[in-house]
Amino acid sequence: MALHIIGIGLGDENGLTLSQIDTLKKCSKVFLEDYTNVVHINEKNFEKITGKKIKKVGRDFVEDSEKLVSSAKNEEIALLVSGDPLSATTHIEFLLDGKKQNIEVKVYSNASALTAVGLAGLSLYKFGATASVPNPEENFKPESFYEIFEKNQRVGLHTLFLIDPNEKNGKKLSLKEALEWLKKIDSKKKKLITSKTKIIACSNLGREKQKIQVGSFEEIKKQELEHPICFIIPGELNFKEEEALKIYS
């Protein structure tokens, strides 16, 4: 018996690997975590491929990792996660709880935005820490994502910003709003961003509607992109990276 944490990649159910499909066919319950990213799964097609129905679960269910792990003591259970299970979320808790309870937890990797951004032509070895831009609320406007950016810039590293795909008060955070928020914080602090700062904006990475655009801060701010959205502010660029970015300019 085991809990299977399965990364479904950046696309839909067709991105499942053969080993993942074989595992899912053996599971008695299949949960889908859909709060950390936009998930495009056709449930009927998924059922046709795996023979299993999906139950969607939210943050509270997933963050009670101890309970989910213990439920796998007597049956095979799967939790589907967008992208790669351990790349950008706190799902490491499942491994820790599995160790404590002596219950096997298996992780199945898949494509992630953290590697798909390589399509923009920047070296993945030159990225610093990743920054998440949350959808702000009246009493929740953190600035930690700017601090990550500032530290990366200080040592010449690229910064990947992941924009929160979740709705707050019926509205998602747009690319323009995320950039303006970043600029507002910057104007009070280091003043690293100008209207000419180079921005690489990405939408729907790894999917049919994938879009990558390169331009100045002011140019990219005008673009309307569909979630999931991320953007990059490069650090020091080498000649090969400069050349690659021209593909999307």
C-alpha positions in Angstrom: 0.0 0.0 0.0 1.2 3.5 -0.7 0.4 7.1 -1.4 1.4 8.1 -4.9 2.1 11.8 -5.6 1.9 12.1 -9.4 3.0 15.1 -11.4 0.8 15.6 -14.4 3.1 18.1 -16.1 2.1 21.3 -17.8 -0.6 20.1 -20.1 -3.6 17.8 -19.7 -4.2 14.1 -19.1 -2.2 13.3 -22.2 0.9 14.3 -20.4 0.7 11.3 -18.1 3.6 8.8 -18.5 2.9 5.1 -19.1 4.2 4.3 -15.6 1.9 6.9 -14.1 -1.1 5.4 -15.9 -0.2 1.9 -14.7 0.0 3.2 -11.2 -3.4 5.0 -11.4 -5.1 1.9 -12.6 -4.1 0.2 -9.3 -5.4 3.0 -7.1 -8.7 2.9 -5.3 -8.9 6.7 -4.9 -7.6 9.5 -7.1 -7.5 13.1 -5.9 -6.6 16.2 -7.9 -5.0 19.2 -6.2 -6.0 22.2 -8.3 -5.1 25.2 -6.2 -1.4 25.7 -7.0 -1.9 26.0 -10.8 -4.4 26.1 -13.6 -5.2 22.5 -14.4 -6.7 21.5 -17.7 -7.8 17.9 -17.4 -10.7 16.4 -19.3 -12.2 14.2 -16.6 -14.0 11.9 -19.1 -10.9 11.3 -21.1 -8.9 10.8 -17.9 -11.4 8.1 -16.8 -11.1 6.5 -20.3 -7.3 6.3 -20.0 -7.0 5.2 -16.4 -10.4 3.7 -15.5 -10.6 6.1 -12.5 -12.8 9.0 -11.5 -11.1 12.2 -10.1 -12.1 13.9 -6.9 -10.9 17.6 -6.8 -9.5 18.8 -3.5 -8.4 22.2 -2.2 -5.6 23.6 0.0 -7.1 22.4 3.4 -7.3 18.8 2.2 -3.8 18.7 0.8 -2.1 20.6 3.7 -3.5 18.0 6.1 -0.7 15.7 4.8 -0.6 13.5 7.9 -4.2 12.5 7.4 -3.8 11.8 3.7 -0.7 9.7 4.3 -2.4 7.7 7.0 -5.3 6.9 4.7 -2.9 5.1 2.4 -2.1 2.5 5.1 -4.6 0.0 3.8 -5.1 1.1 0.2 -3.4 2.6 -2.9 -4.2 6.3 -3.1 -3.0 8.8 -5.7 -2.8 12.6 -5.5 -2.4 14.4 -8.9 -0.4 17.6 -8.8 0.2 20.1 -11.6 3.7 20.2 -13.0 6.3 18.4 -11.0 5.2 17.4 -7.4 8.2 18.7 -5.5 9.5 21.5 -7.6 7.6 24.5 -6.4 5.2 23.5 -3.6 5.4 22.1 -0.1 4.5 18.5 -1.0 7.8 17.4 0.7 5.6 17.1 3.8 4.1 13.9 2.4 7.5 12.2 2.3 8.2 13.4 5.9 4.9 12.1 7.2 5.3 8.9 5.3 8.6 8.3 7.1 7.1 9.1 10.5 4.1 6.7 9.9 6.2 4.0 8.1 3.9 4.3 5.1 5.4 4.3 1.6 5.1 7.5 -0.4 6.1 7.4 -4.0 6.7 10.5 -6.1 6.3 10.5 -9.9 8.1 13.5 -11.7 6.9 15.4 -14.7 7.5 18.6 -16.6 7.6 21.9 -14.6 7.5 25.6 -15.3 10.8 25.8 -13.6 12.4 23.9 -16.5 10.0 24.9 -19.3 11.2 28.5 -19.0 14.4 27.3 -20.7 12.4 27.7 -23.9 13.0 31.4 -23.6 16.6 30.8 -24.3 18.1 31.6 -20.9 20.5 29.2 -19.2 18.7 27.4 -16.3 22.0 27.3 -14.4 21.9 31.1 -14.2 18.5 31.4 -12.4 18.4 32.4 -8.8 15.6 31.7 -6.3 12.1 31.6 -7.8 9.6 34.3 -6.6 5.9 33.8 -6.2 3.7 36.9 -6.7 0.5 36.3 -4.7 -2.9 37.7 -5.5 -3.1 40.5 -2.9 -5.9 41.2 -0.5 -6.7 44.2 1.5 -4.7 43.1 4.5 -2.3 40.8 2.7 0.3 42.6 0.5 3.7 40.8 1.1 6.8 42.1 -0.5 9.1 39.1 -0.1 9.0 38.4 -3.9 10.8 41.7 -4.4 13.5 40.8 -1.9 14.2 37.6 -3.8 14.5 39.6 -7.1 16.9 42.1 -5.4 19.2 39.4 -4.1 19.3 37.7 -7.5 20.0 41.0 -9.3 22.9 41.7 -6.9 24.7 38.6 -8.1 23.7 38.7 -11.8 21.1 35.9 -11.7 17.8 35.7 -13.6 14.6 35.8 -11.6 11.5 33.8 -12.4 8.3 35.2 -11.1 5.3 32.9 -10.8 1.9 34.7 -10.7 -0.7 33.3 -8.4 -3.4 31.7 -10.7 -6.1 31.7 -8.0 -9.0 34.1 -7.9 -9.4 36.5 -5.0 -12.7 38.4 -4.7 -13.7 37.0 -8.1 -10.6 38.3 -9.9 -7.2 36.9 -10.9 -4.0 38.8 -10.8 -3.0 40.0 -14.3 0.5 40.4 -15.7 0.1 44.2 -15.8 -1.0 44.3 -12.1 1.9 42.0 -11.1 4.4 44.2 -12.9 3.0 47.4 -11.5 3.1 46.0 -8.0 6.7 45.0 -8.4 7.6 48.5 -9.8 5.8 50.2 -6.9 7.9 48.3 -4.4 11.0 48.9 -6.4 10.4 52.7 -6.5 10.5 52.7 -2.7 13.6 50.6 -2.4 16.5 49.9 -4.9 15.1 51.4 -8.1 16.4 48.5 -10.2 13.5 48.6 -12.7 13.0 51.2 -15.4 10.6 51.5 -18.3 13.3 49.9 -20.5 14.0 46.9 -18.2 13.9 43.7 -20.3 11.0 41.4 -19.4 10.3 37.9 -20.7 6.6 37.0 -20.2 5.3 33.4 -20.6 1.8 32.1 -20.7 0.6 28.5 -20.9 4.1 27.0 -21.0 4.1 23.4 -22.3 0.6 23.7 -23.8 -0.8 24.3 -27.3 -1.5 28.0 -26.5 2.0 28.6 -25.2 3.2 32.1 -25.7 6.6 33.8 -24.9 7.1 37.5 -25.4 10.2 39.6 -24.9 10.2 43.4 -24.6 10.7 46.4 -22.3 8.8 46.8 -19.0 6.4 49.2 -20.7 5.8 47.0 -23.7 5.2 43.8 -21.8 2.9 45.6 -19.3 0.4 46.2 -22.2 0.2 42.5 -23.0 -2.9 40.5 -21.9 -1.9 36.9 -21.3 -3.9 33.9 -20.1 -3.1 32.1 -16.9 -0.9 30.3 -16.0 1.5 33.3 -16.3 5.1 33.8 -15.3 7.7 36.3 -16.2 11.4 36.7 -16.0 13.7 39.6 -15.3 17.1 38.6 -16.5 20.3 39.1 -14.7 23.6 39.3 -16.6 23.1 37.9 -20.2 25.8 36.2 -22.2 25.9 36.6 -26.0 24.1 33.3 -26.6 21.2 34.3 -24.4 21.0 37.7 -26.0 20.8 36.0 -29.4 18.1 33.5 -28.2 15.8 36.3 -26.8 15.7 37.9 -30.3 13.5 34.9 -31.4 10.6 36.3 -29.2 11.3 40.1 -29.5 
